[in-house]
Amino acid sequence: MSDEPVPSVNTDPRVDAYIAAAQPFARPILIHLRALVHGACPAVEETIKWGMPFFMLGERNLAHMAAFKAHCAFGFGHGRQVVDLGLGHEAMGQFGRVGALGDLPPRPEMVALVKKAAALVEAGVKPPRAEKNGSTATGRRPLPQPPPDLLAALARNAAARKTFEAFAPGHRRDYIDWISEAKRDATRQRRLAQAVAWMAEGKRQNWRYEAR
């Protein structure tokens, strides 16, 4: 079943180009997700951040999607506060590796999730990443969710992804914090590229100090 076109007033031609450049299997998935988000939240606006489509409500991230060589990914800015299917470790977002429309929940469930995410944004609820200085009942700070640009970069580099997935939580945190704490976008991009290069070589973020 085809999706109805989204309203052009809220679309970004760069997202059209992104979808057109995706692998053939990915295009219907991206088209479906795009129409679904706009249909559930007409006020949403599109942009491209970190090389992938984002859906913004006001100035806050409602959701994002991405296409890779063999799968797509979709996630909400509020992450597990919207939905937790236990698939967050498989790919960026909360729905694991999406290789076909059938890998996503049914449309009514997805619409309900988009509306839930929009309600969290409109209520001013802070996403999990804003709570990274908190702690659990055990006194340990919870592991922050990897940022979308890091997950996207790891998806393009199998060696780096394998290293990251094999890391203990503390070593993952080192990289996540190092990238997330960058104040300028240029600094963030340099750290992101360096992180992927180091992980492709099997190195921890503080490997230089460990070698001394």
Backbone as a printed PyTorch tensor [residue, N CA C, xyz], in Angstrom:
tensor([[[ 0.8530, -1.1870,  0.0000],
         [ 0.0000,  0.0000,  0.0000],
         [ 0.8880,  1.2360,  0.0000]],

        [[ 0.6170,  2.1790, -0.8910],
         [ 1.4550,  3.3670, -0.9810],
         [ 0.9900,  4.3980,  0.0310]],

        [[ 1.9230,  5.2460,  0.4580],
         [ 1.5940,  6.3130,  1.3870],
         [ 1.1570,  7.5580,  0.6240]],

        [[ 0.2810,  8.3590,  1.2400],
         [-0.0920,  9.6220,  0.6440],
         [ 1.0870, 10.5730,  0.7130]],

        [[ 1.2390, 11.4720, -0.2620],
         [ 2.3500, 12.4140, -0.2260],
         [ 2.2540, 13.3350,  0.9810]],

        [[ 3.3900, 13.7330,  1.4930],
         [ 3.4020, 14.6300,  2.6470],
         [ 3.2340, 16.0670,  2.1690]],

        [[ 2.7670, 16.9740,  3.0370],
         [ 2.5950, 18.3640,  2.6280],
         [ 3.9330, 19.0110,  2.2950]],

        [[ 4.0250, 19.6040,  1.1140],
         [ 5.3060, 20.1490,  0.6550],
         [ 5.7950, 21.3070,  1.5010]],

        [[ 4.8720, 21.9870,  2.2000],
         [ 5.2770, 23.1430,  2.9850],
         [ 6.2210, 22.7530,  4.1170]],

        [[ 6.1190, 21.5270,  4.6010],
         [ 6.9450, 21.0980,  5.7230],
         [ 8.0620, 20.1430,  5.3270]],

        [[ 8.3170, 19.9870,  4.0420],
         [ 9.3410, 19.0580,  3.6040],
         [10.6070, 19.7940,  3.2120]],

        [[11.6780, 19.0560,  3.1410],
         [12.9890, 19.5940,  2.7810],
         [13.4650, 18.8500,  1.5420]],

        [[13.8060, 19.5460,  0.4700],
         [14.2410, 18.8550, -0.7480],
         [15.4670, 17.9760, -0.5370]],

        [[16.2420, 18.2680,  0.5000],
         [17.4060, 17.4260,  0.7820],
         [16.9810, 16.0290,  1.2350]],

        [[15.8020, 15.9430,  1.8580],
         [15.2890, 14.6300,  2.2520],
         [14.8380, 13.8590,  1.0100]],

        [[14.2470, 14.5640,  0.0550],
         [13.9070, 13.9250, -1.2250],
         [15.1550, 13.3270, -1.8590]],

        [[16.2470, 14.1070, -1.8560],
         [17.4890, 13.6440, -2.4620],
         [18.0700, 12.4640, -1.6920]],

        [[17.9410, 12.5130, -0.3690],
         [18.4450, 11.4160,  0.4710],
         [17.7130, 10.1190,  0.1340]],

        [[16.3970, 10.2050,  0.0190],
         [15.6130,  9.0110, -0.2940],
         [15.9460,  8.4970, -1.6890]],

        [[16.0860,  9.4020, -2.6460],
         [16.3820,  9.0020, -4.0140],
         [17.7360,  8.3140, -4.1240]],

        [[18.6810,  8.6940, -3.2480],
         [20.0250,  8.1230, -3.2940],
         [20.1590,  6.8330, -2.5010]],

        [[19.1150,  6.4740, -1.7450],
         [19.1750,  5.2640, -0.9140],
         [19.0780,  4.0110, -1.7770]],

        [[19.4430,  2.8840, -1.1780],
         [19.3270,  1.6090, -1.8680],
         [17.8610,  1.3350, -2.2150]],

        [[17.5910,  0.6150, -3.3080],
         [16.1960,  0.3590, -3.7100],
         [15.3150, -0.2110, -2.6060]],

        [[15.8580, -1.1410, -1.7940],
         [15.0500, -1.7360, -0.7300],
         [14.6410, -0.6910,  0.2980]],

        [[15.4900,  0.3470,  0.4700],
         [15.2860,  1.3230,  1.5380],
         [14.2590,  2.3920,  1.1860]],

        [[14.0800,  2.6730, -0.0850],
         [13.2250,  3.8000, -0.4780],
         [11.7920,  3.6670,  0.0250]],

        [[11.1170,  2.5160, -0.1810],
         [ 9.7460,  2.4310,  0.3370],
         [ 9.6660,  2.5400,  1.8540]],

        [[10.7020,  2.0960,  2.5400],
         [10.7190,  2.2050,  4.0080],
         [10.8030,  3.6700,  4.4130]],

        [[11.7190,  4.4090,  3.7920],
         [11.8980,  5.8220,  4.1180],
         [10.6580,  6.6300,  3.7470]],

        [[10.0710,  6.3260,  2.5940],
         [ 8.8550,  7.0210,  2.1740],
         [ 7.7300,  6.7630,  3.1700]],

        [[ 7.6070,  5.5130,  3.6040],
         [ 6.5800,  5.1360,  4.5770],
         [ 6.7710,  5.8800,  5.8950]],

        [[ 7.9900,  5.8870,  6.4020],
         [ 8.2680,  6.5470,  7.6800],
         [ 8.0250,  8.0490,  7.5870]],

        [[ 8.4540,  8.6240,  6.4890],
         [ 8.2760, 10.0700,  6.3000],
         [ 6.7990, 10.4420,  6.3020]],

        [[ 6.0090,  9.7370,  5.5190],
         [ 4.5760, 10.0280,  5.4500],
         [ 3.8970,  9.7580,  6.7810]],

        [[ 4.3360,  8.7130,  7.4720],
         [ 3.7400,  8.3610,  8.7510],
         [ 3.9660,  9.4610,  9.7810]],

        [[ 5.1950,  9.9810,  9.8400],
         [ 5.5100, 11.0310, 10.8110],
         [ 4.7130, 12.2910, 10.5080]],

        [[ 4.6820, 12.7020,  9.2450],
         [ 3.9270, 13.9020,  8.8790],
         [ 2.4320, 13.7220,  9.1250]],

        [[ 1.9290, 12.5260,  8.8590],
         [ 0.5130, 12.2880,  9.0710],
         [ 0.1240, 12.3250, 10.5320]],

        [[ 0.9940, 11.8070, 11.3960],
         [ 0.7060, 11.7670, 12.8280],
         [ 0.9730, 13.0920, 13.5110]],

        [[ 1.8870, 13.8830, 12.9320],
         [ 2.2580, 15.1630, 13.5360],
         [ 2.4180, 16.1970, 12.4180]],

        [[ 1.3300, 16.8010, 11.9550],
         [ 1.3910, 17.7320, 10.8190],
         [ 2.2980, 18.9400, 11.0290]],

        [[ 2.5790, 19.2970, 12.2690],
         [ 3.4080, 20.4690, 12.5330],
         [ 4.9010, 20.1810, 12.3880]],

        [[ 5.2720, 18.9150, 12.1720],
         [ 6.6850, 18.5550, 12.1120],
         [ 7.3390, 19.1650, 10.8700]],

        [[ 8.6190, 19.4950, 10.9930],
         [ 9.4020, 20.0220,  9.8820],
         [10.6410, 19.1600,  9.6950]],

        [[11.1200, 19.1110,  8.4660],
         [12.2650, 18.2720,  8.1330],
         [13.5610, 19.0780,  8.0700]],

        [[14.6500, 18.3720,  8.3050],
         [15.9750, 18.9400,  8.0870],
         [16.9500, 17.7870,  7.9130]],

        [[18.1660, 18.1200,  7.5770],
         [19.2430, 17.1310,  7.5160],
         [20.2750, 17.5050,  8.5700]],

        [[20.5550, 16.5700,  9.4710],
         [21.5860, 16.7580, 10.4860],
         [22.4550, 15.5140, 10.5050]],

        [[23.7830, 15.7170, 10.5500],
         [24.7200, 14.5990, 10.5900],
         [24.5050, 13.6610,  9.4030]],

        [[24.0610, 14.2450,  8.2770],
         [23.9370, 13.4770,  7.0540],
         [22.7050, 12.5990,  6.9500]],

        [[21.7010, 12.7920,  7.8280],
         [20.4970, 11.9530,  7.7890],
         [19.2660, 12.8140,  8.0600]],

        [[18.0800, 12.3720,  7.6380],
         [16.8660, 13.1530,  7.8500],
         [16.4250, 13.1770,  9.3190]],

        [[16.0790, 14.3690,  9.7770],
         [15.5210, 14.5620, 11.1120],
         [14.1550, 15.2240, 10.9840]],

        [[13.2700, 14.8830, 11.8890],
         [11.9510, 15.4940, 11.9550],
         [11.8880, 16.3300, 13.2290]],

        [[11.7440, 17.6230, 13.0540],
         [11.8230, 18.5540, 14.1740],
         [10.4480, 19.1030, 14.5250]],

        [[10.2020, 19.2490, 15.7950],
         [ 8.9840, 19.8810, 16.2930],
         [ 9.4360, 21.1040, 17.0700]],

        [[ 9.2000, 22.2700, 16.4950],
         [ 9.8280, 23.4620, 17.0290],
         [11.3080, 23.3630, 16.7370]],

        [[12.1260, 23.4560, 17.7510],
         [13.5780, 23.3130, 17.5750],
         [14.0780, 22.0210, 18.2070]],

        [[13.1800, 21.1090, 18.5080],
         [13.5790, 19.8800, 19.1870],
         [13.3730, 18.6680, 18.2910]],

        [[14.2210, 17.6910, 18.4980],
         [14.2110, 16.4830, 17.6810],
         [13.0520, 15.5720, 18.0670]],

        [[12.1500, 15.3650, 17.1240],
         [11.0690, 14.4080, 17.3330],
         [11.5280, 13.0040, 16.9590]],

        [[12.1230, 12.8800, 15.7640],
         [12.5480, 11.5640, 15.2890],
         [13.5760, 11.7340, 14.1780]],

        [[14.2330, 10.6280, 13.8250],
         [15.1960, 10.6420, 12.7280],
         [15.1720,  9.2750, 12.0460]],

        [[15.6110,  9.2670, 10.8030],
         [15.6840,  8.0020, 10.0730],
         [16.9620,  7.9930,  9.2570]],

        [[17.3970,  6.7900,  8.8950],
         [18.6280,  6.6590,  8.1230],
         [18.5780,  5.3870,  7.3080]],

        [[19.2970,  5.3870,  6.1960],
         [19.3920,  4.2080,  5.3410],
         [20.8540,  3.8270,  5.1940]],

        [[21.1320,  2.5420,  5.3100],
         [22.4840,  2.0240,  5.1570],
         [22.4930,  0.9930,  4.0270]],

        [[23.5770,  0.2890,  3.8570],
         [23.7040, -0.6300,  2.7350],
         [22.6860, -1.7590,  2.7810]],

        [[22.3890, -2.2570,  3.9830],
         [21.5120, -3.4260,  4.0770],
         [20.3510, -3.2550,  5.0410]],

        [[20.2030, -2.0740,  5.6500],
         [19.0790, -1.8710,  6.5540],
         [18.7960, -0.3830,  6.7200]],

        [[17.6300, -0.1040,  7.2560],
         [17.2570,  1.2520,  7.6360],
         [17.1400,  1.3130,  9.1530]],

        [[17.1010,  2.5310,  9.6800],
         [16.9370,  2.7110, 11.1120],
         [16.0100,  3.8930, 11.3540]],

        [[15.2810,  3.8220, 12.4530],
         [14.3590,  4.8960, 12.8230],
         [14.3510,  5.0190, 14.3340]],

        [[14.3830,  6.2500, 14.8060],
         [14.4060,  6.4330, 16.2480],
         [13.7940,  7.7550, 16.6610]],

        [[13.4180,  7.8360, 17.9250],
         [12.8370,  9.0460, 18.4870],
         [13.8680,  9.7960, 19.3100]],

        [[13.7230, 11.1220, 19.3390],
         [14.6330, 11.9300, 20.1400],
         [14.5810, 11.5700, 21.6120]],

        [[13.4220, 11.1200, 22.0760],
         [13.2780, 10.7220, 23.4720],
         [13.5570,  9.2310, 23.6880]],

        [[13.9870,  8.5440, 22.6360],
         [14.4490,  7.1690, 22.7550],
         [13.4960,  6.2420, 23.4810]],

        [[14.0220,  5.5700, 24.5160],
         [13.2460,  4.5680, 25.2470],
         [12.1030,  5.1670, 26.0590]],

        [[12.0730,  6.4920, 26.1950],
         [10.9180,  7.1050, 26.8480],
         [ 9.6670,  6.9660, 25.9850]],

        [[ 9.8670,  6.7590, 24.6950],
         [ 8.7410,  6.5520, 23.7830],
         [ 8.4430,  5.0670, 23.6380]],

        [[ 9.4720,  4.2680, 23.3590],
         [ 9.2750,  2.8330, 23.1630],
         [10.5910,  2.1060, 23.4030]],

        [[10.5030,  0.9250, 23.9710],
         [11.6740,  0.0780, 24.1810],
         [11.3120, -1.3400, 23.7840]],

        [[11.7220, -1.7170, 22.5880],
         [11.4510, -3.0570, 22.0780],
         [12.6180, -4.0050, 22.3170]],

        [[13.6310, -3.5120, 23.0400],
         [14.8000, -4.3410, 23.2950],
         [15.6910, -4.5130, 22.0900]],

        [[15.5680, -3.6010, 21.1080],
         [16.3430, -3.7220, 19.8660],
         [17.3550, -2.5990, 19.7130]],

        [[17.5100, -1.7540, 20.7380],
         [18.3860, -0.6000, 20.6320],
         [19.8400, -0.9490, 20.3880]],

        [[20.2590, -2.1670, 20.7760],
         [21.6520, -2.5650, 20.6000],
         [21.9350, -3.0270, 19.1770]],

        [[20.8850, -3.2590, 18.3860],
         [21.0740, -3.8110, 17.0490],
         [21.3660, -2.7550, 16.0050]],

        [[20.8450, -1.5650, 16.1930],
         [21.0270, -0.4930, 15.2200],
         [20.6400,  0.8240, 15.8660]],

        [[20.8950,  1.9060, 15.1800],
         [20.4860,  3.2160, 15.6370],
         [18.9670,  3.2480, 15.8050]],

        [[18.4880,  3.9570, 16.8180],
         [17.0560,  4.0450, 17.0410],
         [16.5390,  2.9290, 17.9180]],

        [[15.2190,  2.7410, 17.9090],
         [14.5900,  1.7690, 18.8110],
         [13.9730,  0.5690, 18.0970]],

        [[14.1520,  0.4680, 16.7680],
         [13.4590, -0.5720, 16.0180],
         [14.3990, -1.5810, 15.3610]],

        [[15.6430, -1.5820, 15.7580],
         [16.5850, -2.5420, 15.2060],
         [16.8760, -2.2940, 13.7330]],

        [[17.3400, -3.3370, 13.0540],
         [17.6640, -3.2420, 11.6260],
         [16.3900, -3.4680, 10.8110]],

        [[15.9440, -2.4370, 10.1520],
         [14.7080, -2.5010,  9.3730],
         [15.0710, -2.7640,  7.9090]],

        [[14.7920, -3.9740,  7.4490],
         [15.1180, -4.3310,  6.0750],
         [13.9210, -4.3680,  5.1590]],

        [[12.7150, -4.2760,  5.7470],
         [11.4750, -4.2910,  4.9760],
         [10.3840, -3.6560,  5.8300]],

        [[ 9.3060, -3.2450,  5.1970],
         [ 8.2190, -2.6020,  5.9300],
         [ 7.6650, -3.5130,  7.0230]],

        [[ 7.7100, -4.8120,  6.7910],
         [ 7.1970, -5.7590,  7.7690],
         [ 8.0060, -5.8160,  9.0550]],

        [[ 9.1960, -5.2270,  9.0600],
         [10.0200, -5.2030, 10.2700],
         [ 9.5690, -4.1150, 11.2400]],

        [[ 8.6990, -3.2270, 10.7850],
         [ 8.1890, -2.1620, 11.6350],
         [ 6.8580, -2.5780, 12.2600]],

        [[ 6.5070, -2.0140, 13.4120],
         [ 5.1830, -2.2720, 13.9770],
         [ 4.0980, -1.8000, 13.0090]],

        [[ 2.8820, -2.2920, 13.1480],
         [ 1.7780, -1.8580, 12.2840],
         [ 1.5800, -0.3460, 12.3400]],

        [[ 1.0170,  0.1940, 11.2710],
         [ 0.8240,  1.6390, 11.1790],
         [ 0.1230,  2.2490, 12.4000]],

        [[-0.9880,  1.6780, 12.8890],
         [-1.6470,  2.3090, 14.0500],
         [-0.7230,  2.4280, 15.2610]],

        [[ 0.1170,  1.4220, 15.4830],
         [ 1.0520,  1.4770, 16.6090],
         [ 2.1030,  2.5530, 16.3800]],

        [[ 2.6150,  2.6570, 15.1520],
         [ 3.6240,  3.6680, 14.8530],
         [ 3.0510,  5.0740, 14.9870]],

        [[ 1.8120,  5.2590, 14.5180],
         [ 1.1660,  6.5670, 14.6460],
         [ 1.0330,  6.9440, 16.1250]],

        [[ 0.6370,  5.9810, 16.9350],
         [ 0.4940,  6.2400, 18.3690],
         [ 1.8390,  6.6060, 18.9960]],

        [[ 2.9160,  5.9690, 18.5500],
         [ 4.2380,  6.2690, 19.0920],
         [ 4.7040,  7.6580, 18.6800]],

        [[ 4.4410,  8.0430, 17.4260],
         [ 4.8130,  9.3890, 16.9790],
         [ 4.0600, 10.4340, 17.8010]],

        [[ 2.7900, 10.1990, 18.0410],
         [ 2.0020, 11.1400, 18.8340],
         [ 2.5020, 11.1990, 20.2780]],

        [[ 2.9210, 10.0620, 20.8090],
         [ 3.4830, 10.0400, 22.1610],
         [ 4.7790, 10.8480, 22.2070]],

        [[ 5.6220, 10.6680, 21.1810],
         [ 6.8740, 11.4150, 21.1120],
         [ 6.6020, 12.9080, 21.0030]],

        [[ 5.6090, 13.2930, 20.1910],
         [ 5.2600, 14.7010, 20.0320],
         [ 4.7740, 15.2900, 21.3530]],

        [[ 4.0150, 14.5020, 22.1070],
         [ 3.5080, 14.9740, 23.3960],
         [ 4.6540, 15.2240, 24.3720]],

        [[ 5.6710, 14.3650, 24.3390],
         [ 6.8340, 14.5600, 25.2080],
         [ 7.5860, 15.8280, 24.8340]],

        [[ 7.7390, 16.0620, 23.5270],
         [ 8.4250, 17.2760, 23.0710],
         [ 7.6470, 18.5130, 23.5040]],

        [[ 6.3560, 18.5010, 23.2420],
         [ 5.5220, 19.6600, 23.5500],
         [ 5.4310, 19.9240, 25.0520]],

        [[ 5.5730, 18.8670, 25.8440],
         [ 5.5280, 19.0270, 27.3010],
         [ 6.8710, 19.4850, 27.8690]],

        [[ 7.8890, 19.5520, 27.0190],
         [ 9.2020, 19.9870, 27.4790],
         [ 9.9680, 18.9360, 28.2480]],

        [[ 9.5860, 17.6720, 28.1040],
         [10.2900, 16.5930, 28.8000],
         [11.6890, 16.4380, 28.2130]],

        [[12.6750, 16.3350, 29.0670],
         [14.0530, 16.1990, 28.6050],
         [14.3150, 14.7690, 28.1420]],

        [[15.0120, 14.6080, 27.0170],
         [15.3500, 13.2560, 26.5550],
         [16.4060, 12.6380, 27.4480]],

        [[16.6020, 11.3150, 27.3760],
         [17.5420, 10.6260, 28.2780],
         [18.9440, 11.1920, 28.2660]],

        [[19.4220, 11.6320, 27.1090],
         [20.8050, 12.1080, 27.0390],
         [21.0400, 13.3250, 27.9150]],

        [[19.9800, 14.0550, 28.2140],
         [20.1180, 15.2260, 29.0670],
         [20.2870, 14.8370, 30.5200]],

        [[20.1330, 13.5160, 30.8330],
         [20.2160, 13.0430, 32.2040],
         [21.5010, 12.2840, 32.4730]],

        [[22.5180, 12.4890, 31.6240],
         [23.7100, 11.6630, 31.7280],
         [24.5010, 11.8880, 33.0130]],

        [[24.2100, 12.9680, 33.7420],
         [24.9050, 13.2040, 34.9990],
         [24.1750, 12.5870, 36.1840]],

        [[23.0630, 11.8880, 35.9040],
         [22.3200, 11.2300, 36.9660],
         [22.9740,  9.9350, 37.3690]],

        [[22.3560,  9.2290, 38.2840],
         [22.9140,  7.9550, 38.7230],
         [21.7990,  6.9800, 38.9780]],

        [[22.1400,  5.7320, 39.0050],
         [21.1640,  4.6880, 39.2790],
         [21.1350,  4.3940, 40.7580]],

        [[20.2640,  3.4700, 41.1500],
         [20.1730,  3.1070, 42.5700],
         [21.4560,  2.4870, 43.0680]],

        [[22.2840,  1.9830, 42.1560],
         [23.5420,  1.3780, 42.5760],
         [24.6460,  2.4110, 42.7100]],

        [[24.3300,  3.7030, 42.3750],
         [25.3400,  4.7430, 42.4710],
         [26.1390,  4.9150, 41.1980]],

        [[25.8860,  4.1030, 40.1680],
         [26.6160,  4.2020, 38.9140],
         [25.8010,  5.0070, 37.9100]],

        [[26.4700,  5.8890, 37.1900],
         [25.8020,  6.6910, 36.1800],
         [25.3480,  5.7910, 35.0400]],

        [[24.0740,  5.8710, 34.6070],
         [23.5920,  5.0120, 33.5240],
         [24.3290,  5.3000, 32.2270]],

        [[24.4930,  4.2740, 31.4190],
         [25.1900,  4.4290, 30.1420],
         [24.3430,  5.2680, 29.2040]],

        [[24.8720,  6.4050, 28.7000],
         [24.0980,  7.2230, 27.7760],
         [23.8590,  6.4830, 26.4640]],

        [[22.7830,  6.8090, 25.7920],
         [22.5130,  6.2330, 24.4830],
         [23.5000,  6.8270, 23.4830]],

        [[24.1570,  6.0080, 22.6590],
         [25.0870,  6.5500, 21.6670],
         [24.3820,  7.5500, 20.7610]],

        [[25.0070,  8.6890, 20.4710],
         [24.3600,  9.6870, 19.6020],
         [24.1760,  9.1480, 18.1810]],

        [[23.1780,  9.6440, 17.4730],
         [22.9010,  9.1310, 16.1270],
         [24.0740,  9.2140, 15.1670]],

        [[24.8780, 10.2870, 15.2370],
         [25.9860, 10.4000, 14.2890],
         [27.0630,  9.3500, 14.5620]],

        [[27.2620,  8.9830, 15.8320],
         [28.2180,  7.9230, 16.1390],
         [27.7010,  6.5840, 15.6230]],

        [[26.4330,  6.2860, 15.8540],
         [25.8750,  5.0280, 15.3770],
         [25.9070,  4.9490, 13.8500]],

        [[25.6340,  6.0720, 13.1960],
         [25.6670,  6.0840, 11.7350],
         [27.0810,  5.8340, 11.2240]],

        [[28.0740,  6.4370, 11.8800],
         [29.4620,  6.2330, 11.4720],
         [29.9020,  4.7920, 11.7110]],

        [[29.4800,  4.2110, 12.8210],
         [29.8270,  2.8200, 13.1120],
         [29.1690,  1.8670, 12.1170]],

        [[27.9620,  2.2260, 11.6640],
         [27.2780,  1.3770, 10.6920],
         [28.0250,  1.3210,  9.3700]],

        [[28.8410,  2.3420,  9.1060],
         [29.6040,  2.3790,  7.8500],
         [30.9810,  1.7510,  7.9890]],

        [[31.3610,  1.3610,  9.2010],
         [32.6950,  0.8030,  9.4170],
         [32.5520, -0.4570, 10.2780]],

        [[32.6000, -1.6040,  9.6490],
         [32.3480, -2.8660, 10.3440],
         [33.3680, -3.1330, 11.4480]],

        [[34.6350, -2.8120, 11.2000],
         [35.6740, -3.0700, 12.2020],
         [35.4530, -2.2270, 13.4460]],

        [[35.1380, -0.9480, 13.2560],
         [34.8990, -0.0620, 14.3900],
         [33.6490, -0.4920, 15.1520]],

        [[32.6140, -0.8860, 14.4220],
         [31.3750, -1.3130, 15.0670],
         [31.6040, -2.5680, 15.9100]],

        [[32.3840, -3.4990, 15.3890],
         [32.6610, -4.7270, 16.1230],
         [33.3990, -4.4210, 17.4230]],

        [[34.3520, -3.4920, 17.3470],
         [35.0910, -3.1030, 18.5480],
         [34.1720, -2.4510, 19.5610]],

        [[33.3530, -1.5110, 19.0990],
         [32.4540, -0.7930, 20.0020],
         [31.4940, -1.7480, 20.6960]],

        [[30.9400, -2.6880, 19.9430],
         [29.9740, -3.6320, 20.5110],
         [30.6270, -4.5790, 21.5130]],

        [[31.9300, -4.8070, 21.3620],
         [32.6470, -5.7070, 22.2730],
         [33.1450, -4.9920, 23.5290]],

        [[33.1380, -3.6710, 23.5160],
         [33.6180, -2.9020, 24.6530],
         [32.7670, -3.1450, 25.8950]],

        [[33.4010, -3.0460, 27.0580],
         [32.6730, -2.9850, 28.3160],
         [31.9380, -1.6400, 28.3570]],

        [[30.8510, -1.5280, 29.1320],
         [30.0830, -0.2780, 29.1750],
         [30.9260,  0.9680, 29.4460]],

        [[31.8970,  0.8470, 30.3220],
         [32.7220,  2.0030, 30.6420],
         [33.5240,  2.5100, 29.4600]],

        [[34.0120,  1.5950, 28.6230],
         [34.7890,  2.0080, 27.4640],
         [33.8880,  2.5970, 26.3760]],

        [[32.6540,  2.1050, 26.2790],
         [31.6950,  2.7460, 25.3740],
         [31.4200,  4.1640, 25.8400]],

        [[31.2330,  4.3040, 27.1540],
         [30.9380,  5.6150, 27.7200],
         [32.0340,  6.6260, 27.4040]],

        [[33.2840,  6.1740, 27.4520],
         [34.3990,  7.0770, 27.1760],
         [34.2420,  7.7320, 25.8060]],

        [[33.9230,  6.9330, 24.8130],
         [33.7560,  7.4740, 23.4660],
         [32.4940,  8.3220, 23.3570]],

        [[31.3880,  7.8500, 23.9280],
         [30.1280,  8.5960, 23.8580],
         [30.2850,  9.9740, 24.4900]],

        [[30.8720, 10.0180, 25.6800],
         [31.0470, 11.2940, 26.3690],
         [31.9980, 12.2130, 25.6040]],

        [[33.0890, 11.6540, 25.0890],
         [34.0860, 12.4580, 24.3710],
         [33.4590, 13.1550, 23.1670]],

        [[32.6240, 12.4410, 22.4420],
         [31.9630, 13.0190, 21.2670],
         [30.8520, 13.9760, 21.6860]],

        [[30.0500, 13.5850, 22.6500],
         [28.8970, 14.3900, 23.0570],
         [29.2940, 15.6990, 23.7170]],

        [[30.4610, 15.7380, 24.3310],
         [30.8760, 16.9340, 25.0520],
         [31.5390, 17.9810, 24.1630]],

        [[31.7080, 17.6930, 22.8880],
         [32.2970, 18.6790, 21.9660],
         [31.3800, 19.9000, 21.8870]],

        [[31.9430, 21.0910, 21.9950],
         [31.1400, 22.3120, 21.9900],
         [30.8320, 22.8050, 20.5870]],

        [[31.7110, 22.5680, 19.6520],
         [31.5280, 23.0410, 18.2780],
         [31.3320, 21.8540, 17.3460]],

        [[30.5740, 22.0820, 16.2720],
         [30.3130, 21.0000, 15.3350],
         [31.6020, 20.5130, 14.6810]],

        [[32.5010, 21.4440, 14.3670],
         [33.7690, 21.0400, 13.7360],
         [34.5630, 20.1330, 14.6710]],

        [[34.5630, 20.4600, 15.9630],
         [35.2540, 19.6230, 16.9430],
         [34.5920, 18.2620, 17.0410]],

        [[33.2820, 18.2580, 17.0330],
         [32.5440, 16.9990, 17.1140],
         [32.8660, 16.1050, 15.9240]],

        [[32.9100, 16.6850, 14.7320],
         [33.1950, 15.8930, 13.5390],
         [34.6150, 15.3200, 13.5740]],

        [[35.5720, 16.1090, 14.0640],
         [36.9540, 15.6050, 14.1870],
         [37.0180, 14.4490, 15.1790]],

        [[36.3490, 14.6170, 16.2980],
         [36.3570, 13.5510, 17.3040],
         [35.6520, 12.3000, 16.7840]],

        [[34.5850, 12.4960, 16.0510],
         [33.8550, 11.3680, 15.5070],
         [34.7330, 10.5720, 14.5420]],

        [[35.4110, 11.2820, 13.6380],
         [36.2920, 10.6090, 12.6820],
         [37.4360,  9.9030, 13.3980]],

        [[38.0030, 10.5670, 14.4200],
         [39.1040,  9.9650, 15.1570],
         [38.6490,  8.7480, 15.9410]],

        [[37.4610,  8.8380, 16.5270],
         [36.9280,  7.7180, 17.2990],
         [36.7470,  6.4850, 16.4240]],

        [[36.1770,  6.6660, 15.2440],
         [35.9680,  5.5370, 14.3450],
         [37.3000,  4.9400, 13.9130]],

        [[38.2880,  5.8130, 13.6200],
         [39.6050,  5.3250, 13.2080],
         [40.2620,  4.5200, 14.3170]],

        [[40.1760,  5.0180, 15.5510],
         [40.7690,  4.2880, 16.6800],
         [40.0620,  2.9630, 16.9230]],

        [[38.7400,  2.9870, 16.9040],
         [38.0020,  1.7440, 17.1470],
         [38.2260,  0.7290, 16.0320]],

        [[38.4320,  1.1980, 14.8120],
         [38.7390,  0.2770, 13.7140],
         [40.0500, -0.4570, 13.9610]],

        [[40.9210,  0.1650, 14.7810],
         [42.1890, -0.4490, 15.1520],
         [42.0980, -1.1820, 16.4860]],

        [[40.8750, -1.2410, 17.0460],
         [40.6730, -1.9490, 18.3010],
         [41.0930, -1.1730, 19.5360]],

        [[41.1900,  0.1560, 19.4260],
         [41.7030,  0.9730, 20.5260],
         [40.5890,  1.5690, 21.3710]],

        [[40.8690,  1.6830, 22.6770],
         [39.9790,  2.3970, 23.5780],
         [40.2350,  3.8950, 23.4330]],

        [[39.3110,  4.7030, 23.9630],
         [39.4480,  6.1510, 23.8040],
         [40.6880,  6.6910, 24.4990]],

        [[41.0620,  6.0910, 25.6220],
         [42.2280,  6.5750, 26.3740],
         [43.4600,  5.6840, 26.1500]],

        [[43.5520,  5.0880, 24.9740],
         [44.6540,  4.1370, 24.6990],
         [46.0240,  4.7900, 24.8280]],

        [[46.1160,  6.0710, 24.5360],
         [47.4250,  6.7470, 24.6060],
         [47.9850,  6.7490, 26.0180]],

        [[47.0880,  6.8530, 26.9860],
         [47.5350,  6.8810, 28.3810],
         [47.7880,  5.4830, 28.9140]],

        [[47.0370,  4.5310, 28.3930],
         [47.2430,  3.1500, 28.8370],
         [48.5960,  2.6230, 28.3820]],

        [[49.0910,  3.1560, 27.2470],
         [50.3520,  2.6690, 26.6890],
         [51.5540,  3.1610, 27.4700]],

        [[51.3850,  4.1820, 28.3020],
         [52.5140,  4.7450, 29.0380],
         [52.8710,  3.9280, 30.2650]]])
